[in-house]
Amino acid sequence: MASESMPLIGLAVLTVEREEVGQELAKNWKWICLVGVIDVIGGIFALLCPIVATEVAYVIVVAALLVAGVLHALGLCFAERGHRTSSFLVGVCQVLLALVLRLYALQGLTIITICIAVLFIIEGMHRIGLAMQNRDMHGFVPTLVNGCAAVAFSVLILIALPFSAMYTIGILVGVNLISVGSCRVAISFQGRKLALGEGDGGGGPSSSPLLGGQGGDGGGAAASGGNALV
């Protein structure tokens, strides 16, 4: 009996979590939409000005490495005895790497771009192999085309070095921002639908003719509450 009740308990917990997520989404859909629109605008700017976006992303990476290195080095005072030396060494390496990237920006951008191109080649070859192993399955053609496009894009990046290092990161940042922003906007629309659904649900039972005139007033109040969410 206990084993049979466990799936029911898990399903109940999952249902409650989904309801909570839906409520939070309905409450904050405007903020989610605003952040998504800002992401899309930033992505469009990055695509229009990829060199500027590359420089900004590069500065952020260097600053993050520097801050992480300082924090790791300061961890020497707070870490346990067995981890103090390793934490300090990691921090020193991160600080040195940040300084090297700052002093040799073009070379650093070139190295990062080569790493990105290699990762794209590996991912593209993996998708091509996956498509060739599953020729009879749905999605064979899109997977194959996606893999070939990733490999071709990587080869173009490597051929265009070192000039491609000035805009590759910016283009990738722009595409990622547009993708994430579009997803957030789509999610916010779902939250808006949930908010409108809650407003309609609140006004539905109260506006029933079986409840008389008071019910009509309650329905109007609930409807106005639903409109306030919009």
LUMFI-564404 format. One record per atom (N, C-alpha, C): atom name; x, y, z. Coordinates in steps of 0.05 Angstrom, whole numbers. Layout:
+------+--------+--------+--------+
! atom !      u !      v !      w !
+------+--------+--------+--------+
!   CA !      X !      Y !      Z !
...
+------+--------+--------+--------+
//
This chain:
+------+--------+--------+--------+
! atom !      u !      v !      w !
+------+--------+--------+--------+
!    N !     17 !    -24 !      0 !
!   CA !      0 !      0 !      0 !
!    C !     17 !     25 !      0 !
!    N !     39 !     24 !     15 !
!   CA !     56 !     47 !     17 !
!    C !     69 !     53 !    -10 !
!    N !     77 !     32 !    -24 !
!   CA !     90 !     36 !    -50 !
!    C !     70 !     46 !    -70 !
!    N !     45 !     39 !    -68 !
!   CA !     24 !     49 !    -87 !
!    C !     18 !     78 !    -82 !
!    N !     20 !     87 !    -57 !
!   CA !     14 !    115 !    -50 !
!    C !     36 !    134 !    -58 !
!    N !     61 !    124 !    -61 !
!   CA !     83 !    142 !    -67 !
!    C !     79 !    157 !    -94 !
!    N !     71 !    143 !   -116 !
!   CA !     67 !    158 !   -141 !
!    C !     45 !    179 !   -139 !
!    N !     24 !    173 !   -123 !
!   CA !      2 !    192 !   -119 !
!    C !     13 !    217 !   -104 !
!    N !     29 !    213 !    -84 !
!   CA !     41 !    235 !    -69 !
!    C !     59 !    252 !    -88 !
!    N !     75 !    238 !   -104 !
!   CA !     92 !    253 !   -123 !
!    C !     76 !    269 !   -143 !
!    N !     54 !    257 !   -153 !
!   CA !     37 !    271 !   -171 !
!    C !     24 !    296 !   -158 !
!    N !     16 !    293 !   -133 !
!   CA !      4 !    315 !   -119 !
!    C !     24 !    338 !   -115 !
!    N !     48 !    330 !   -107 !
!   CA !     69 !    351 !   -104 !
!    C !     75 !    365 !   -130 !
!    N !     76 !    350 !   -152 !
!   CA !     82 !    362 !   -178 !
!    C !     59 !    380 !   -186 !
!    N !     34 !    373 !   -180 !
!   CA !     12 !    390 !   -187 !
!    C !     13 !    416 !   -172 !
!    N !     19 !    414 !   -146 !
!   CA !     21 !    438 !   -129 !
!    C !     43 !    456 !   -139 !
!    N !     66 !    445 !   -147 !
!   CA !     88 !    461 !   -157 !
!    C !     80 !    474 !   -183 !
!    N !     66 !    461 !   -201 !
!   CA !     57 !    473 !   -226 !
!    C !     38 !    496 !   -221 !
!    N !     20 !    492 !   -201 !
!   CA !      2 !    514 !   -195 !
!    C !     16 !    538 !   -184 !
!    N !     37 !    533 !   -167 !
!   CA !     52 !    556 !   -156 !
!    C !     67 !    570 !   -178 !
!    N !     79 !    555 !   -197 !
!   CA !     93 !    567 !   -219 !
!    C !     74 !    583 !   -236 !
!    N !     50 !    572 !   -241 !
!   CA !     30 !    587 !   -257 !
!    C !     21 !    613 !   -243 !
!    N !     18 !    612 !   -217 !
!   CA !     11 !    636 !   -203 !
!    C !     33 !    657 !   -204 !
!    N !     58 !    649 !   -200 !
!   CA !     80 !    668 !   -202 !
!    C !     82 !    679 !   -231 !
!    N !     78 !    662 !   -251 !
!   CA !     79 !    671 !   -278 !
!    C !     57 !    691 !   -284 !
!    N !     33 !    686 !   -274 !
!   CA !     11 !    704 !   -279 !
!    C !     15 !    731 !   -264 !
!    N !     29 !    730 !   -242 !
!   CA !     34 !    754 !   -226 !
!    C !     56 !    771 !   -238 !
!    N !     76 !    759 !   -250 !
!   CA !    100 !    774 !   -259 !
!    C !    104 !    774 !   -289 !
!    N !     82 !    769 !   -304 !
!   CA !     86 !    766 !   -333 !
!    C !     95 !    793 !   -346 !
!    N !     87 !    815 !   -334 !
!   CA !     96 !    841 !   -346 !
!    C !    126 !    845 !   -343 !
!    N !    137 !    838 !   -320 !
!   CA !    166 !    841 !   -316 !
!    C !    181 !    821 !   -334 !
!    N !    170 !    797 !   -337 !
!   CA !    183 !    777 !   -355 !
!    C !    183 !    787 !   -384 !
!    N !    161 !    799 !   -392 !
!   CA !    159 !    810 !   -419 !
!    C !    178 !    833 !   -423 !
!    N !    180 !    851 !   -402 !
!   CA !    199 !    873 !   -404 !
!    C !    228 !    864 !   -407 !
!    N !    236 !    845 !   -391 !
!   CA !    263 !    834 !   -392 !
!    C !    268 !    821 !   -420 !
!    N !    248 !    806 !   -430 !
!   CA !    250 !    794 !   -456 !
!    C !    254 !    814 !   -478 !
!    N !    238 !    836 !   -477 !
!   CA !    241 !    857 !   -497 !
!    C !    268 !    870 !   -496 !
!    N !    278 !    875 !   -471 !
!   CA !    305 !    886 !   -468 !
!    C !    326 !    867 !   -480 !
!    N !    323 !    841 !   -475 !
!   CA !    341 !    822 !   -487 !
!    C !    341 !    823 !   -517 !
!    N !    317 !    824 !   -529 !
!   CA !    315 !    825 !   -558 !
!    C !    328 !    850 !   -569 !
!    N !    323 !    873 !   -556 !
!   CA !    335 !    898 !   -565 !
!    C !    366 !    897 !   -563 !
!    N !    375 !    886 !   -541 !
!   CA !    404 !    883 !   -538 !
!    C !    416 !    864 !   -559 !
!    N !    401 !    842 !   -566 !
!   CA !    411 !    824 !   -586 !
!    C !    412 !    837 !   -614 !
!    N !    391 !    853 !   -620 !
!   CA !    391 !    867 !   -646 !
!    C !    415 !    887 !   -647 !
!    N !    420 !    901 !   -625 !
!   CA !    443 !    919 !   -624 !
!    C !    469 !    904 !   -628 !
!    N !    471 !    880 !   -615 !
!   CA !    495 !    864 !   -618 !
!    C !    500 !    855 !   -646 !
!    N !    478 !    848 !   -660 !
!   CA !    480 !    840 !   -688 !
!    C !    487 !    864 !   -706 !
!    N !    476 !    887 !   -700 !
!   CA !    482 !    911 !   -716 !
!    C !    510 !    921 !   -711 !
!    N !    520 !    918 !   -686 !
!   CA !    547 !    928 !   -679 !
!    C !    562 !    904 !   -666 !
!    N !    569 !    884 !   -681 !
!   CA !    582 !    860 !   -669 !
!    C !    610 !    866 !   -657 !
!    N !    624 !    886 !   -668 !
!   CA !    651 !    892 !   -658 !
!    C !    648 !    903 !   -629 !
!    N !    629 !    922 !   -626 !
!   CA !    625 !    934 !   -599 !
!    C !    616 !    912 !   -580 !
!    N !    597 !    895 !   -589 !
!   CA !    588 !    873 !   -572 !
!    C !    610 !    854 !   -564 !
!    N !    628 !    849 !   -583 !
!   CA !    651 !    832 !   -577 !
!    C !    669 !    844 !   -556 !
!    N !    674 !    870 !   -558 !
!   CA !    691 !    884 !   -539 !
!    C !    678 !    884 !   -511 !
!    N !    652 !    889 !   -510 !
!   CA !    638 !    889 !   -484 !
!    C !    638 !    861 !   -471 !
!    N !    633 !    840 !   -487 !
!   CA !    633 !    813 !   -477 !
!    C !    661 !    806 !   -468 !
!    N !    682 !    814 !   -482 !
!   CA !    709 !    808 !   -475 !
!    C !    717 !    822 !   -448 !
!    N !    709 !    847 !   -445 !
!   CA !    714 !    861 !   -420 !
!    C !    700 !    847 !   -397 !
!    N !    675 !    838 !   -401 !
!   CA !    661 !    824 !   -380 !
!    C !    675 !    798 !   -372 !
!    N !    684 !    783 !   -392 !
!   CA !    699 !    758 !   -386 !
!    C !    724 !    764 !   -370 !
!    N !    739 !    784 !   -378 !
!   CA !    764 !    791 !   -364 !
!    C !    758 !    799 !   -335 !
!    N !    737 !    816 !   -332 !
!   CA !    730 !    826 !   -305 !
!    C !    720 !    802 !   -288 !
!    N !    705 !    784 !   -300 !
!   CA !    695 !    761 !   -284 !
!    C !    719 !    743 !   -275 !
!    N !    738 !    739 !   -293 !
!   CA !    762 !    723 !   -286 !
!    C !    777 !    737 !   -263 !
!    N !    780 !    763 !   -265 !
!   CA !    795 !    778 !   -245 !
!    C !    781 !    777 !   -217 !
!    N !    755 !    781 !   -217 !
!   CA !    740 !    780 !   -192 !
!    C !    741 !    752 !   -180 !
!    N !    737 !    731 !   -198 !
!   CA !    738 !    704 !   -188 !
!    C !    765 !    697 !   -177 !
!    N !    786 !    706 !   -190 !
!   CA !    813 !    701 !   -180 !
!    C !    818 !    714 !   -153 !
!    N !    810 !    739 !   -150 !
!   CA !    813 !    752 !   -124 !
!    C !    798 !    738 !   -102 !
!    N !    773 !    729 !   -108 !
!   CA !    757 !    715 !    -88 !
!    C !    770 !    689 !    -80 !
!    N !    781 !    675 !   -100 !
!   CA !    794 !    649 !    -94 !
!    C !    819 !    654 !    -77 !
!    N !    834 !    675 !    -84 !
!   CA !    858 !    681 !    -68 !
!    C !    851 !    689 !    -40 !
!    N !    830 !    704 !    -36 !
!   CA !    821 !    711 !     -9 !
!    C !    810 !    687 !      6 !
!    N !    802 !    667 !     -9 !
!   CA !    793 !    642 !      4 !
!    C !    814 !    628 !     20 !
!    N !    839 !    638 !     16 !
!   CA !    861 !    627 !     32 !
!    C !    857 !    631 !     62 !
!    N !    843 !    653 !     69 !
!   CA !    838 !    659 !     97 !
!    C !    814 !    645 !    108 !
!    N !    796 !    635 !     91 !
!   CA !    771 !    623 !    101 !
!    C !    769 !    593 !     94 !
!    N !    784 !    584 !     75 !
!   CA !    781 !    555 !     67 !
!    C !    794 !    537 !     88 !
!    N !    786 !    512 !     86 !
!   CA !    798 !    492 !    104 !
!    C !    828 !    488 !     98 !
!    N !    842 !    477 !    116 !
!   CA !    871 !    474 !    113 !
!    C !    878 !    458 !     88 !
!    N !    863 !    437 !     82 !
!   CA !    869 !    420 !     60 !
!    C !    864 !    433 !     33 !
!    N !    848 !    455 !     33 !
!   CA !    841 !    468 !      7 !
!    C !    852 !    496 !      5 !
!    N !    867 !    506 !     24 !
!   CA !    878 !    533 !     22 !
!    C !    897 !    537 !     -1 !
!    N !    916 !    518 !     -3 !
!   CA !    936 !    520 !    -24 !
!    C !    924 !    519 !    -52 !
!    N !    906 !    500 !    -56 !
!   CA !    893 !    497 !    -83 !
!    C !    876 !    521 !    -89 !
!    N !    861 !    532 !    -69 !
!   CA !    845 !    555 !    -74 !
!    C !    862 !    579 !    -81 !
!    N !    884 !    582 !    -67 !
!   CA !    902 !    605 !    -73 !
!    C !    915 !    603 !   -101 !
!    N !    923 !    579 !   -108 !
!   CA !    935 !    574 !   -135 !
!    C !    915 !    579 !   -157 !
!    N !    890 !    570 !   -153 !
!   CA !    870 !    575 !   -173 !
!    C !    865 !    605 !   -176 !
!    N !    863 !    619 !   -154 !
!   CA !    859 !    648 !   -155 !
!    C !    882 !    662 !   -169 !
!    N !    907 !    654 !   -164 !
!   CA !    930 !    667 !   -177 !
!    C !    929 !    662 !   -207 !
!    N !    923 !    637 !   -215 !
!   CA !    921 !    631 !   -243 !
!    C !    899 !    647 !   -257 !
!    N !    876 !    650 !   -244 !
!   CA !    855 !    666 !   -256 !
!    C !    863 !    695 !   -259 !
!    N !    876 !    706 !   -239 !
!   CA !    884 !    734 !   -240 !
!    C !    905 !    738 !   -262 !
!    N !    924 !    719 !   -264 !
!   CA !    944 !    721 !   -286 !
!    C !    932 !    719 !   -313 !
!    N !    912 !    700 !   -316 !
!   CA !    899 !    697 !   -342 !
!    C !    883 !    723 !   -349 !
!    N !    870 !    735 !   -329 !
!   CA !    856 !    760 !   -335 !
!    C !    875 !    782 !   -343 !
!    N !    898 !    784 !   -330 !
!   CA !    918 !    804 !   -338 !
!    C !    929 !    799 !   -366 !
!    N !    934 !    774 !   -372 !
!   CA !    945 !    767 !   -399 !
!    C !    924 !    774 !   -420 !
!    N !    899 !    767 !   -416 !
!   CA !    877 !    774 !   -435 !
!    C !    874 !    804 !   -438 !
!    N !    878 !    818 !   -416 !
!   CA !    876 !    847 !   -417 !
!    C !    899 !    860 !   -433 !
!    N !    923 !    850 !   -429 !
!   CA !    946 !    861 !   -442 !
!    C !    948 !    853 !   -472 !
!    N !    939 !    829 !   -478 !
!   CA !    940 !    819 !   -506 !
!    C !    911 !    813 !   -515 !
!    N !    896 !    834 !   -520 !
!   CA !    868 !    831 !   -526 !
!    C !    863 !    817 !   -552 !
!    N !    877 !    825 !   -573 !
!   CA !    873 !    812 !   -599 !
!    C !    880 !    783 !   -599 !
!    N !    902 !    776 !   -586 !
!   CA !    909 !    748 !   -584 !
!    C !    889 !    732 !   -567 !
!    N !    880 !    745 !   -546 !
!   CA !    860 !    732 !   -529 !
!    C !    834 !    727 !   -544 !
!    N !    825 !    747 !   -559 !
!   CA !    801 !    744 !   -575 !
!    C !    805 !    721 !   -596 !
!    N !    828 !    720 !   -608 !
!   CA !    834 !    699 !   -628 !
!    C !    832 !    671 !   -615 !
!    N !    844 !    669 !   -591 !
!   CA !    844 !    642 !   -578 !
!    C !    815 !    635 !   -571 !
!    N !    800 !    654 !   -560 !
!   CA !    772 !    648 !   -553 !
!    C !    756 !    640 !   -577 !
!    N !    761 !    655 !   -600 !
!   CA !    746 !    649 !   -624 !
!    C !    753 !    621 !   -635 !
!    N !    779 !    613 !   -633 !
!   CA !    787 !    586 !   -642 !
!    C !    773 !    565 !   -625 !
!    N !    772 !    570 !   -599 !
!   CA !    758 !    551 !   -581 !
!    C !    729 !    548 !   -588 !
!    N !    716 !    571 !   -594 !
!   CA !    688 !    570 !   -602 !
!    C !    684 !    554 !   -628 !
!    N !    702 !    559 !   -647 !
!   CA !    700 !    545 !   -673 !
!    C !    704 !    515 !   -669 !
!    N !    723 !    507 !   -652 !
!   CA !    728 !    479 !   -647 !
!    C !    704 !    466 !   -634 !
!    N !    692 !    480 !   -615 !
!   CA !    668 !    469 !   -602 !
!    C !    645 !    466 !   -622 !
!    N !    642 !    485 !   -640 !
!   CA !    621 !    483 !   -660 !
!    C !    627 !    459 !   -679 !
!    N !    652 !    455 !   -686 !
!   CA !    659 !    432 !   -703 !
!    C !    652 !    406 !   -689 !
!    N !    659 !    404 !   -664 !
!   CA !    654 !    379 !   -649 !
!    C !    624 !    374 !   -647 !
!    N !    609 !    396 !   -641 !
!   CA !    580 !    393 !   -639 !
!    C !    568 !    386 !   -666 !
!    N !    577 !    399 !   -687 !
!   CA !    567 !    393 !   -714 !
!    C !    573 !    365 !   -723 !
!    N !    597 !    355 !   -718 !
!   CA !    603 !    327 !   -724 !
!    C !    586 !    307 !   -708 !
!    N !    581 !    315 !   -683 !
!   CA !    564 !    297 !   -667 !
!    C !    536 !    296 !   -678 !
!    N !    525 !    318 !   -687 !
!   CA !    498 !    318 !   -698 !
!    C !    498 !    304 !   -725 !
!    N !    518 !    307 !   -741 !
!   CA !    519 !    292 !   -766 !
!    C !    520 !    262 !   -761 !
!    N !    537 !    254 !   -742 !
!   CA !    538 !    225 !   -736 !
!    C !    512 !    215 !   -724 !
!    N !    499 !    231 !   -708 !
!   CA !    473 !    223 !   -697 !
!    C !    452 !    220 !   -719 !
!    N !    453 !    239 !   -738 !
!   CA !    434 !    237 !   -760 !
!    C !    439 !    213 !   -778 !
!    N !    464 !    207 !   -783 !
!   CA !    471 !    184 !   -800 !
!    C !    464 !    157 !   -786 !
!    N !    465 !    157 !   -760 !
!   CA !    457 !    132 !   -745 !
!    C !    427 !    128 !   -743 !
!    N !    412 !    150 !   -748 !
!   CA !    383 !    148 !   -746 !
!    C !    370 !    159 !   -772 !
!    N !    377 !    147 !   -794 !
!   CA !    367 !    156 !   -819 !
!    C !    337 !    152 !   -822 !
!    N !    326 !    131 !   -810 !
!   CA !    298 !    124 !   -813 !
!    C !    280 !    139 !   -794 !
!    N !    292 !    155 !   -776 !
!   CA !    276 !    169 !   -756 !
!    C !    268 !    197 !   -765 !
!    N !    246 !    207 !   -753 !
!   CA !    238 !    234 !   -760 !
!    C !    259 !    254 !   -750 !
!    N !    263 !    275 !   -765 !
!   CA !    283 !    296 !   -757 !
!    C !    310 !    290 !   -768 !
!    N !    313 !    270 !   -786 !
!   CA !    339 !    264 !   -797 !
!    C !    350 !    287 !   -813 !
!    N !    334 !    298 !   -831 !
!   CA !    344 !    320 !   -849 !
!    C !    350 !    345 !   -833 !
!    N !    333 !    355 !   -814 !
!   CA !    340 !    379 !   -799 !
!    C !    366 !    375 !   -783 !
!    N !    369 !    351 !   -770 !
!   CA !    392 !    346 !   -754 !
!    C !    418 !    346 !   -771 !
!    N !    416 !    334 !   -795 !
!   CA !    439 !    333 !   -813 !
!    C !    446 !    361 !   -823 !
!    N !    425 !    376 !   -831 !
!   CA !    430 !    404 !   -840 !
!    C !    442 !    421 !   -818 !
!    N !    432 !    418 !   -794 !
!   CA !    442 !    433 !   -771 !
!    C !    471 !    427 !   -766 !
!    N !    478 !    402 !   -767 !
!   CA !    506 !    394 !   -763 !
!    C !    524 !    405 !   -784 !
!    N !    516 !    402 !   -809 !
!   CA !    532 !    412 !   -832 !
!    C !    535 !    442 !   -830 !
!    N !    514 !    457 !   -822 !
!   CA !    516 !    486 !   -820 !
!    C !    535 !    494 !   -798 !
!    N !    535 !    479 !   -775 !
!   CA !    553 !    485 !   -753 !
!    C !    582 !    481 !   -762 !
!    N !    588 !    460 !   -777 !
!   CA !    615 !    455 !   -786 !
!    C !    623 !    476 !   -806 !
!    N !    605 !    483 !   -825 !
!   CA !    612 !    503 !   -845 !
!    C !    617 !    530 !   -832 !
!    N !    600 !    537 !   -813 !
!   CA !    604 !    563 !   -799 !
!    C !    631 !    563 !   -784 !
!    N !    638 !    541 !   -772 !
!   CA !    664 !    540 !   -758 !
!    C !    687 !    543 !   -777 !
!    N !    685 !    529 !   -800 !
!   CA !    707 !    531 !   -820 !
!    C !    710 !    560 !   -830 !
!    N !    687 !    574 !   -835 !
!   CA !    689 !    601 !   -843 !
!    C !    701 !    619 !   -822 !
!    N !    695 !    614 !   -797 !
!   CA !    707 !    629 !   -775 !
!    C !    738 !    625 !   -775 !
!    N !    747 !    600 !   -778 !
!   CA !    775 !    595 !   -778 !
!    C !    789 !    607 !   -802 !
!    N !    776 !    606 !   -825 !
!   CA !    789 !    617 !   -849 !
!    C !    792 !    648 !   -847 !
!    N !    772 !    660 !   -834 !
!   CA !    772 !    690 !   -832 !
!    C !    788 !    701 !   -809 !
!    N !    802 !    683 !   -794 !
!   CA !    819 !    693 !   -772 !
!    C !    842 !    710 !   -784 !
!    N !    851 !    730 !   -770 !
!   CA !    842 !    740 !   -744 !
!    C !    819 !    760 !   -744 !
!    N !    810 !    767 !   -769 !
!   CA !    788 !    786 !   -771 !
!    C !    762 !    777 !   -759 !
!    N !    757 !    751 !   -761 !
!   CA !    732 !    740 !   -749 !
!    C !    731 !    742 !   -719 !
!    N !    755 !    744 !   -707 !
!   CA !    756 !    747 !   -677 !
!    C !    743 !    773 !   -668 !
!    N !    741 !    792 !   -685 !
!   CA !    730 !    818 !   -677 !
!    C !    700 !    819 !   -676 !
!    N !    687 !    800 !   -690 !
!   CA !    657 !    802 !   -690 !
!    C !    643 !    775 !   -684 !
!    N !    658 !    753 !   -683 !
!   CA !    645 !    727 !   -678 !
!    C !    630 !    726 !   -651 !
!    N !    644 !    734 !   -630 !
!   CA !    632 !    733 !   -603 !
!    C !    608 !    752 !   -602 !
!    N !    610 !    775 !   -615 !
!   CA !    587 !    793 !   -615 !
!    C !    563 !    782 !   -629 !
!    N !    567 !    768 !   -651 !
!   CA !    545 !    756 !   -666 !
!    C !    532 !    734 !   -649 !
!    N !    549 !    718 !   -636 !
!   CA !    538 !    696 !   -619 !
!    C !    522 !    708 !   -596 !
!    N !    532 !    729 !   -584 !
!   CA !    518 !    742 !   -562 !
!    C !    491 !    753 !   -571 !
!    N !    491 !    765 !   -595 !
!   CA !    466 !    776 !   -606 !
!    C !    446 !    754 !   -611 !
!    N !    454 !    732 !   -624 !
!   CA !    436 !    710 !   -629 !
!    C !    425 !    699 !   -603 !
!    N !    442 !    696 !   -583 !
!   CA !    433 !    684 !   -558 !
!    C !    414 !    703 !   -544 !
!    N !    419 !    729 !   -544 !
!   CA !    401 !    748 !   -531 !
!    C !    374 !    748 !   -545 !
!    N !    373 !    747 !   -571 !
!   CA !    348 !    747 !   -585 !
!    C !    333 !    721 !   -580 !
!    N !    347 !    699 !   -579 !
!   CA !    334 !    673 !   -573 !
!    C !    322 !    673 !   -545 !
!    N !    338 !    681 !   -525 !
!   CA !    329 !    681 !   -498 !
!    C !    306 !    701 !   -494 !
!    N !    309 !    725 !   -506 !
!   CA !    289 !    745 !   -503 !
!    C !    262 !    736 !   -516 !
!    N !    264 !    724 !   -539 !
!   CA !    239 !    715 !   -552 !
!    C !    225 !    694 !   -535 !
!    N !    241 !    676 !   -523 !
!   CA !    230 !    655 !   -506 !
!    C !    216 !    668 !   -481 !
!    N !    229 !    689 !   -470 !
!   CA !    216 !    702 !   -447 !
!    C !    191 !    716 !   -454 !
!    N !    190 !    729 !   -477 !
!   CA !    166 !    742 !   -486 !
!    C !    144 !    722 !   -491 !
!    N !    150 !    699 !   -503 !
!   CA !    130 !    678 !   -507 !
!    C !    119 !    668 !   -480 !
!    N !    137 !    664 !   -461 !
!   CA !    129 !    655 !   -434 !
!    C !    111 !    676 !   -421 !
!    N !    118 !    702 !   -425 !
!   CA !    102 !    723 !   -412 !
!    C !     74 !    723 !   -424 !
!    N !     71 !    717 !   -450 !
!   CA !     44 !    716 !   -462 !
!    C !     28 !    693 !   -449 !
!    N !     41 !    671 !   -443 !
!   CA !     27 !    650 !   -429 !
!    C !     19 !    659 !   -401 !
!    N !     36 !    674 !   -387 !
!   CA !     29 !    685 !   -361 !
!    C !      6 !    704 !   -363 !
!    N !      5 !    720 !   -384 !
!   CA !    -18 !    738 !   -388 !
!    C !    -44 !    723 !   -392 !
!    N !    -42 !    701 !   -407 !
!   CA !    -66 !    685 !   -411 !
!    C !    -76 !    673 !   -384 !
!    N !    -56 !    665 !   -368 !
!   CA !    -64 !    654 !   -341 !
!    C !    -76 !    676 !   -324 !
!    N !    -65 !    701 !   -326 !
!   CA !    -77 !    723 !   -310 !
!    C !   -105 !    729 !   -319 !
!    N !   -109 !    730 !   -345 !
!   CA !   -136 !    734 !   -356 !
!    C !   -155 !    712 !   -349 !
!    N !   -144 !    687 !   -349 !
!   CA !   -161 !    664 !   -342 !
!    C !   -170 !    665 !   -313 !
!    N !   -151 !    674 !   -295 !
!   CA !   -159 !    677 !   -267 !
!    C !   -180 !    699 !   -263 !
!    N !   -177 !    720 !   -278 !
!   CA !   -197 !    742 !   -276 !
!    C !   -224 !    733 !   -286 !
!    N !   -224 !    718 !   -308 !
!   CA !   -250 !    708 !   -318 !
!    C !   -262 !    687 !   -299 !
!    N !   -244 !    671 !   -288 !
!   CA !   -254 !    650 !   -269 !
!    C !   -266 !    663 !   -244 !
!    N !   -254 !    686 !   -235 !
!   CA !   -266 !    698 !   -212 !
!    C !   -292 !    711 !   -218 !
!    N !   -296 !    720 !   -242 !
!   CA !   -322 !    733 !   -248 !
!    C !   -343 !    714 !   -257 !
!    N !   -335 !    689 !   -266 !
!   CA !   -355 !    671 !   -276 !
!    C !   -376 !    663 !   -256 !
!    N !   -369 !    650 !   -233 !
!   CA !   -389 !    641 !   -215 !
!    C !   -405 !    663 !   -202 !
!    N !   -393 !    687 !   -198 !
!   CA !   -407 !    708 !   -184 !
!    C !   -427 !    721 !   -201 !
!    N !   -424 !    719 !   -228 !
!   CA !   -443 !    732 !   -246 !
!    C !   -466 !    713 !   -254 !
!    N !   -468 !    691 !   -241 !
!   CA !   -489 !    672 !   -247 !
!    C !   -516 !    684 !   -240 !
!    N !   -536 !    681 !   -257 !
!   CA !   -563 !    692 !   -251 !
!    C !   -576 !    679 !   -227 !
!    N !   -566 !    656 !   -217 !
!   CA !   -578 !    643 !   -194 !
!    C !   -572 !    659 !   -169 !
!    N !   -552 !    676 !   -169 !
!   CA !   -544 !    691 !   -145 !
!    C !   -557 !    718 !   -143 !
!    N !   -572 !    726 !   -163 !
!   CA !   -587 !    751 !   -161 !
!    C !   -570 !    775 !   -166 !
!    N !   -581 !    798 !   -156 !
!   CA !   -567 !    824 !   -162 !
!    C !   -540 !    825 !   -148 !
!    N !   -538 !    815 !   -123 !
!   CA !   -512 !    816 !   -110 !
!    C !   -491 !    801 !   -125 !
!    N !   -499 !    779 !   -136 !
!   CA !   -480 !    763 !   -151 !
!    C !   -469 !    779 !   -175 !
!    N !   -487 !    795 !   -188 !
!   CA !   -479 !    811 !   -210 !
!    C !   -458 !    831 !   -202 !
!    N !   -463 !    844 !   -178 !
!   CA !   -443 !    863 !   -169 !
!    C !   -416 !    849 !   -164 !
!    N !   -417 !    825 !   -152 !
!   CA !   -392 !    811 !   -147 !
!    C !   -378 !    804 !   -172 !
!    N !   -394 !    797 !   -193 !
!   CA !   -381 !    791 !   -219 !
!    C !   -368 !    815 !   -231 !
!    N !   -381 !    839 !   -227 !
!   CA !   -368 !    863 !   -237 !
!    C !   -343 !    869 !   -223 !
!    N !   -342 !    865 !   -196 !
!   CA !   -318 !    870 !   -181 !
!    C !   -296 !    851 !   -189 !
!    N !   -303 !    825 !   -193 !
!   CA !   -283 !    806 !   -202 !
!    C !   -273 !    812 !   -229 !
!    N !   -291 !    822 !   -247 !
!   CA !   -282 !    829 !   -274 !
!    C !   -263 !    852 !   -273 !
!    N !   -270 !    872 !   -256 !
!   CA !   -252 !    895 !   -254 !
!    C !   -225 !    887 !   -243 !
!    N !   -225 !    867 !   -224 !
!   CA !   -200 !    856 !   -214 !
!    C !   -184 !    843 !   -235 !
!    N !   -198 !    828 !   -253 !
!   CA !   -184 !    815 !   -275 !
!    C !   -172 !    835 !   -294 !
!    N !   -187 !    857 !   -299 !
!   CA !   -176 !    878 !   -317 !
!    C !   -152 !    892 !   -305 !
!    N !   -152 !    893 !   -278 !
!   CA !   -129 !    906 !   -265 !
!    C !   -104 !    891 !   -269 !
!    N !   -106 !    864 !   -272 !
!   CA !    -82 !    848 !   -277 !
!    C !    -70 !    854 !   -304 !
!    N !    -87 !    862 !   -323 !
!   CA !    -78 !    868 !   -350 !
!    C !    -64 !    895 !   -350 !
+------+--------+--------+--------+
//
